């Protein structure tokens, strides 16, 4: 029988799976509370995903069922799920009704019969946070005025909106405006508010609203990278890539194994053309004020503005000025680096002054124009790590990865990558507990928007001398062919 719980970690990959329990929508017999079924004995796999670009937690449980539980219980999409697991000795996921907030079961899929046992079937039970259901059957058609975080809290708590009782962490904004929500679902309404939010202690714009096992967060990307607008946020965990540590006597060092990366890969580490067209390096905003009948043009320059923001890499805890993900160099014979090409992305927006009397909407040049390159840079260099389960880590945390330089240096020697080693921010975590293998692993999606060591600067023009070709008229070319003995060639 599987060992579901451990109080102390003995080796990397250990876990404690305390509760996997379905809460039925109905009562059995004369019971005063809904019927509950412990499904740990039939559970094969547990998955849970937290993502800063997704509003809520989602997950799936794979079961091997020989009693047709999905029919006899039954499972209809109105059931709740009590789930609690963690790395032994560390707080983890605690979504149980007595102490936390159970998940909502919403789907069964991938049902298949065991070919070796006609009475056995495998299927997946999908679940999400309860707020997803409230957001699916409620709508908001209302104007909110004042600080944006006040509107977010109201939507988050109000019974006919999200009706959430979970912990809410928010970053104060400097946005004091009036925004009309046009009949949107609650989560979509909060996402709309995120686009207008400007951090109180940072120059940036654009917030994210997401959930981790600790609760919901309404905050800017930069607040995940820094503390109070003053210093870079310390790394929460350090990973390295090498053969798992083995000490004398074949005794493993568990903490070293926990820091070891099982495998890693990069998702599109370089795609300069895409980021160029997305406006990550340069963009232009033409703003039309219908009230004052004016046009104002503002340009974003990646290199010039880099030092205005905190990035994954820092300079002794302060903002770095020269750790660009693309080196400063003139492109071809333009005498410009790529961030000086503002027309790479052109945007036009209308802002009407005095629209809400005492309240003014934030300028698009201070919101959209900054938010687009920040999100684009966040999606630029993405690192994916497969590591042993560590429920201490959450989406939005900063980690360090000592990435090796992939070249031979001799036995037991390893040199760190000067550019892509260093600090990363976790954008998503997929927790995976494999009951059969008795192992807890995590897939970390991480982003990096700055290099650890500045690229060399090149201010000379490196133009490849290529001959200029002429222009030819197709009809003239055809005439030349016709003037020859074309019949012989036919």
C-alpha positions in Angstrom: 0.0 0.0 0.0 1.2 3.5 -0.8 2.8 5.5 2.0 0.8 8.8 1.8 2.2 10.8 4.7 5.7 11.6 6.1 6.6 14.0 8.9 10.2 14.4 8.0 12.0 14.5 4.6 14.3 11.6 4.1 15.2 12.1 0.5 14.5 14.6 -2.3 11.1 13.9 -3.8 9.4 13.0 -0.5 5.9 14.2 0.1 3.0 14.1 2.5 -0.4 13.6 0.9 -2.7 14.0 3.8 -6.1 14.4 2.2 -7.7 13.7 -1.2 -11.4 13.7 -0.5 -14.5 14.3 -2.6 -17.3 16.2 -0.9 -20.6 15.2 -2.5 -23.3 17.8 -3.3 -25.8 15.5 -1.5 -26.3 13.9 1.9 -26.4 10.1 2.4 -29.2 8.7 4.6 -29.9 10.8 7.6 -26.6 12.6 7.7 -26.6 16.3 8.5 -23.5 17.1 6.4 -22.6 16.3 2.8 -21.2 12.8 2.2 -17.4 12.6 1.9 -15.3 9.9 0.1 -11.6 9.4 0.6 -10.1 8.7 -2.8 -6.5 8.4 -1.8 -6.5 4.6 -2.2 -7.5 4.9 -5.9 -5.4 8.0 -6.7 -2.5 7.5 -9.1 -1.4 11.0 -9.8 -2.0 14.5 -8.4 -1.3 17.7 -10.4 -1.8 21.3 -9.4 -0.8 24.4 -11.4 -0.3 28.0 -10.2 0.5 30.6 -12.8 0.9 34.4 -12.5 -0.7 34.8 -15.9 -3.7 32.7 -14.9 -6.2 34.0 -12.3 -6.8 30.8 -10.3 -5.3 27.5 -9.3 -6.2 24.5 -11.5 -5.4 20.8 -11.3 -6.3 17.2 -12.1 -6.3 13.9 -10.2 -5.8 10.6 -12.1 -7.6 7.6 -10.5 -7.8 3.9 -11.1 -11.4 3.1 -10.2 -12.8 -0.5 -9.9 -16.0 0.5 -8.1 -17.3 3.0 -10.6 -17.1 5.8 -8.1 -17.9 8.5 -10.7 -21.3 6.9 -11.3 -22.2 5.6 -7.7 -21.2 8.8 -5.9 -21.9 10.4 -8.5 -19.5 13.0 -9.8 -21.4 15.7 -11.6 -19.4 18.9 -11.4 -21.1 20.2 -8.3 -18.7 18.4 -5.9 -15.9 19.9 -3.9 -12.4 18.5 -3.3 -10.5 18.5 -0.1 -6.8 18.4 -0.9 -3.7 18.8 1.3 -0.2 17.9 0.4 3.3 19.3 1.0 7.0 18.6 1.2 7.4 17.0 4.7 8.1 19.6 7.3 7.1 22.5 5.0 3.8 24.3 4.6 2.2 23.4 1.2 -1.3 23.2 -0.3 -4.0 23.2 2.4 -7.4 23.3 0.6 -9.6 21.6 3.1 -12.9 22.9 4.5 -11.9 22.9 8.1 -8.8 24.9 7.7 -8.9 26.4 4.2 -11.0 26.4 1.1 -11.8 23.2 -0.9 -11.4 23.1 -4.7 -14.4 22.8 -7.1 -14.6 19.7 -9.2 -15.7 20.7 -12.7 -14.9 18.0 -15.2 -14.2 14.3 -15.7 -12.2 13.4 -18.9 -9.9 10.8 -20.5 -12.0 7.8 -19.3 -10.6 4.5 -20.5 -11.1 0.9 -19.6 -8.2 -1.2 -18.3 -7.5 -3.8 -21.0 -6.2 -6.2 -18.3 -9.2 -5.7 -16.0 -12.7 -5.0 -17.6 -13.9 -3.7 -14.3 -11.1 -1.2 -13.9 -11.1 2.2 -15.5 -8.8 5.2 -15.4 -9.9 8.8 -15.7 -9.0 12.3 -14.7 -10.9 14.4 -12.2 -10.3 18.1 -13.0 -10.7 20.8 -10.4 -10.3 24.6 -10.0 -10.7 27.3 -7.4 -14.3 28.0 -6.4 -13.9 31.6 -7.6 -13.9 30.3 -11.2 -17.6 29.2 -10.8 -18.6 32.5 -9.2 -16.9 34.3 -12.1 -18.7 32.2 -14.6 -22.3 32.9 -13.4 -21.9 36.6 -12.2 -21.5 39.8 -14.1 -20.4 43.3 -13.2 -21.9 46.4 -14.8 -20.8 49.2 -12.4 -18.5 52.2 -12.2 -15.7 52.2 -9.6 -14.0 55.4 -8.5 -10.9 56.0 -6.3 -7.9 53.7 -5.8 -8.1 50.7 -8.0 -7.2 48.3 -5.2 -10.5 49.3 -3.4 -12.4 48.2 -6.5 -10.5 44.9 -6.7 -11.2 44.1 -3.0 -14.9 44.8 -3.5 -15.1 42.5 -6.5 -13.1 39.9 -4.7 -15.2 39.9 -1.5 -18.8 40.8 -2.6 -21.2 37.8 -2.6 -22.7 38.4 -6.0 -19.2 38.9 -7.6 -16.3 36.5 -6.6 -17.5 35.9 -3.0 -14.0 34.9 -2.0 -13.0 34.4 1.6 -9.4 33.7 0.9 -6.4 35.9 1.8 -5.9 38.8 -0.6 -2.4 40.4 -0.9 -2.4 43.8 -2.7 0.2 46.3 -3.8 -0.9 49.9 -3.3 -1.4 51.9 -6.4 -1.2 55.6 -7.2 -4.1 55.3 -9.6 -7.1 57.4 -8.5 -9.6 57.2 -11.3 -13.1 56.3 -12.3 -13.6 53.2 -14.4 -16.8 51.8 -15.8 -17.0 48.0 -16.0 -19.1 47.1 -19.0 -21.0 44.0 -18.0 -17.9 41.7 -17.5 -17.4 38.6 -15.5 -15.7 39.4 -12.2 -12.3 37.9 -13.1 -12.3 39.7 -16.4 -13.3 42.9 -14.6 -10.3 42.6 -12.3 -8.0 41.9 -15.3 -9.3 45.1 -16.9 -8.5 47.1 -13.7 -5.0 45.6 -13.8 -4.4 47.3 -17.1 -5.0 50.7 -15.5 -3.0 50.1 -12.3 0.2 52.0 -11.6 2.4 51.0 -8.6 2.8 53.4 -5.8 6.5 52.8 -5.3 7.5 52.0 -8.9 7.4 53.8 -12.3 5.9 50.8 -14.0 2.3 50.1 -15.1 0.1 47.1 -15.3 -0.7 44.6 -12.5 -1.3 40.9 -12.4 -4.1 39.1 -10.5 -3.2 35.5 -9.7 -3.5 32.8 -7.0 -1.0 30.6 -5.2 -1.6 28.2 -2.3 -1.0 31.3 0.0 -4.0 33.2 -1.5 -4.7 35.8 -4.2 -2.3 38.5 -5.3 -2.9 41.9 -7.0 0.5 43.3 -7.7 3.0 44.5 -10.4 5.7 42.4 -11.9 8.3 44.7 -10.5 7.1 44.2 -7.0 8.0 40.5 -7.4 11.5 41.5 -8.3 12.1 44.2 -5.6 11.3 45.1 -2.0 9.3 48.3 -1.4 10.7 50.0 -4.5 14.1 50.2 -2.8 16.2 47.0 -3.2 16.2 43.9 -5.3 14.2 41.0 -3.8 16.5 38.3 -2.4 16.5 34.9 -4.2 14.3 32.3 -2.3 16.1 29.2 -3.5 19.3 28.3 -5.4 19.4 25.6 -8.0 22.3 24.1 -9.9 22.7 21.4 -12.5 25.0 18.5 -11.9 25.0 14.8 -10.8 23.1 14.4 -7.6 25.3 14.9 -4.6 26.6 11.7 -3.0 28.7 11.8 0.2 31.0 9.2 1.6 29.3 6.0 2.6 26.7 6.6 -0.1 24.8 8.9 2.2 22.9 11.5 0.1 22.8 15.2 1.2 19.1 15.8 0.9 19.3 19.6 0.7 21.9 19.4 -2.1 19.6 17.0 -4.0 16.7 19.4 -3.4 18.8 22.1 -5.1 19.8 19.9 -8.0 17.9 20.3 -11.3 16.8 17.0 -12.8 16.7 18.5 -16.3 16.2 21.9 -17.9 15.4 23.4 -21.3 14.9 26.8 -22.7 11.7 27.9 -24.5 12.7 30.2 -27.4 15.7 31.8 -25.6 16.2 34.3 -28.5 13.5 35.6 -30.8 14.5 39.2 -31.5 12.2 39.6 -34.4 9.1 38.7 -32.4 10.0 41.0 -29.6 10.9 43.8 -32.0 7.4 43.6 -33.5 5.8 43.3 -30.1 7.3 46.6 -29.1 9.6 45.3 -26.5 12.6 47.3 -27.6 10.9 50.4 -29.1 7.4 51.6 -29.7 5.4 54.8 -30.4 2.2 55.9 -28.8 0.1 58.6 -30.5 -2.5 59.8 -28.0 -5.6 61.7 -29.1 -7.3 64.0 -26.6 -10.9 64.5 -28.0 -11.7 67.2 -25.4 -8.6 69.4 -26.1 -8.4 68.3 -29.7 -4.7 67.5 -29.4 -2.3 64.7 -30.6 0.7 63.9 -28.4 3.4 61.4 -29.5 5.6 59.6 -27.0 8.4 57.0 -27.8 9.6 54.1 -25.7 13.3 53.4 -25.8 14.4 50.1 -24.2 18.0 51.0 -23.7 17.4 54.4 -22.3 14.6 53.3 -19.9 16.2 50.0 -18.7 17.6 51.6 -15.6 14.3 53.0 -14.5 13.0 49.6 -13.5 14.0 46.6 -11.4 14.8 43.5 -13.4 15.7 39.9 -12.6 19.3 41.0 -12.3 20.5 43.9 -10.2 23.6 45.9 -9.4 24.5 45.4 -5.7 20.8 45.4 -4.9 20.1 48.5 -6.9 18.6 48.9 -10.4 21.0 47.8 -13.2 21.7 50.1 -16.1 23.4 47.9 -18.6 22.3 44.3 -18.3 20.1 44.4 -21.5 18.9 41.1 -23.0 20.0 42.5 -26.4 23.5 44.1 -26.6 23.9 47.8 -27.5 25.1 47.7 -31.1 24.2 49.6 -34.3 22.1 47.6 -36.7 23.6 47.4 -40.2 24.3 50.9 -41.5 21.3 52.6 -39.7 23.6 54.2 -37.0 20.8 53.2 -34.6 20.5 50.4 -32.1 17.2 48.5 -32.3 15.7 50.3 -29.3 15.8 53.6 -31.3 13.3 52.3 -33.9 10.1 53.5 -32.3 8.0 52.6 -35.4 8.6 48.9 -34.8 5.2 49.1 -33.0 2.8 51.9 -33.6 -0.2 52.4 -31.2 -3.0 55.0 -31.3 -5.2 55.6 -28.3 -7.9 58.1 -27.4 -8.0 59.7 -24.0 -10.7 62.2 -23.3 -9.9 64.8 -20.6 -12.7 65.7 -18.1 -14.6 62.6 -18.9 -15.4 61.9 -15.3 -15.0 65.4 -13.9 -12.7 65.1 -10.9 -11.3 61.7 -12.0 -8.8 61.3 -14.9 -7.9 58.0 -16.6 -4.1 57.2 -16.5 -2.4 58.3 -19.7 -1.8 55.5 -22.2 1.8 56.6 -22.4 2.2 55.8 -18.7 0.2 52.5 -18.8 -0.1 50.6 -22.1 3.2 51.9 -23.5 5.1 50.6 -20.5 3.1 47.4 -19.9 3.5 46.0 -23.4 7.3 45.9 -23.4 7.4 44.6 -19.8 5.1 41.7 -20.6 6.9 41.0 -23.9 10.3 40.9 -22.1 8.8 38.6 -19.5 7.7 36.1 -22.2 11.1 36.4 -24.0 13.6 34.2 -22.3 11.8 31.3 -20.6 13.6 28.6 -18.7 11.8 25.3 -17.8 13.2 23.3 -14.8 12.2 19.9 -13.6 13.1 19.7 -9.9 12.2 17.8 -6.8 9.1 18.9 -5.0 9.6 21.9 -2.7 6.3 23.4 -1.5 8.2 26.3 -0.1 8.3 27.8 -3.6 5.4 29.7 -5.1 4.7 31.4 -8.4 6.2 34.9 -8.4 9.2 33.9 -6.3 12.8 34.8 -7.4 15.3 31.9 -7.7 18.9 31.5 -8.7 20.0 28.9 -11.3 23.7 28.3 -11.6 23.5 27.4 -15.3 26.6 25.6 -16.6 28.5 26.8 -19.7 28.1 23.9 -22.1 31.7 23.3 -23.0 34.3 20.8 -21.6 36.7 22.1 -19.0 38.0 18.8 -17.6 36.9 16.3 -15.0 34.5 17.6 -12.3 34.9 21.2 -13.5 32.1 23.5 -14.5 31.9 27.1 -15.5 28.8 29.2 -15.0 27.1 30.8 -18.0 27.9 34.5 -17.8 24.6 35.6 -19.4 21.9 33.1 -18.8 22.9 31.9 -15.4 21.8 33.9 -12.3 18.4 35.1 -11.2 15.0 34.1 -12.6 11.5 34.7 -11.6 9.1 31.7 -11.4 6.0 32.5 -13.6 4.3 29.1 -13.1 4.7 25.9 -11.0 3.2 22.6 -11.9 3.2 20.3 -8.8 3.1 16.6 -9.7 2.8 13.8 -7.1 3.3 10.3 -8.6 1.9 7.8 -6.1 3.3 4.7 -7.9 6.8 6.2 -8.1 6.4 7.7 -4.6 7.9 10.9 -5.8 7.0 14.6 -5.8 8.3 16.8 -8.6 7.7 20.3 -9.9 8.0 21.8 -13.3 9.0 25.5 -12.9 8.5 27.9 -15.8 10.9 30.8 -15.2 11.6 34.1 -16.9 14.7 36.3 -17.2 14.5 39.9 -18.5 18.2 40.8 -17.9 21.5 39.1 -18.3 23.8 38.4 -15.4 26.9 39.9 -17.0 26.5 42.9 -19.5 27.0 42.1 -23.1 30.0 43.7 -24.8 29.1 47.1 -26.3 29.8 47.8 -30.0 29.5 51.3 -31.2 31.2 50.9 -34.5 29.1 50.2 -37.6 29.5 46.6 -38.7 28.2 46.7 -42.2 28.7 43.8 -44.5 29.6 45.1 -47.9 27.3 43.5 -50.4 26.9 44.6 -54.1 23.7 46.4 -55.0 21.7 44.5 -57.5 19.8 46.1 -60.3 16.1 46.3 -61.2 14.8 44.2 -64.1 11.5 44.5 -66.1 10.0 41.0 -66.5 8.6 41.9 -70.0 12.1 43.0 -71.1 13.5 39.6 -69.9 10.7 37.9 -71.8 11.6 39.8 -75.0 15.2 38.7 -74.7 14.1 35.1 -74.6 11.7 35.6 -77.6 14.4 37.2 -79.6 16.4 34.0 -79.5 15.7 30.7 -81.1 13.0 29.7 -78.6 11.7 26.9 -80.8 14.9 24.9 -80.6 14.8 25.0 -76.8 11.2 23.9 -76.8 
